[in-house]
Amino acid sequence: LNSGLVEKYSDEDSNSSSSSSSSSSKAESVKTELANIIALHK
């Protein structure tokens, strides 16, 4: 499940990073979301 989510977010990041400079801040929020999801599954 977690690996699938990571792949989904990775695809979105690669698609948006070339078109916007806010991808870095978006990546940070994605990392936080993933951390929360993983913590919930522990």
N, C-alpha and C positions, 0 to 999 in steps of 0.2 A: 504493500500500500504506500509506504513512505517513498520508495524508489519511484513509483509511478507519479507521485505528486512532484518529486524533484524534477523528473523529466518534463512534466507539464510546465513547471515554472521556468525551467531552463529554456524551453522552446520560446516561451513568451519573452524572456529576457533577450534572447538572441534576435528576435524579431524587432523589438522596440529599441535596443541599444543603438542601432544604426540610425534611427530616425529622431531620437530625443536624447538630450543630455541629462534628463532626470532619471535615467535608468539606474544610476547608482543609488539614489535615494529609494527608488522602488525596490531595488535588490535588497536594501537593508530591511525594508518592511517585510519583504518576502522571507528573509532569513528569520525575522522575529516570528512570523506566522508559522514557519516550519518548526521552529524551536518549540512553540506552544503546542503544535499538533503532536510532535514526538513526545513531549512531556506528558500529554494526556494519555498516550498509548503505553507509557511505562507502567 
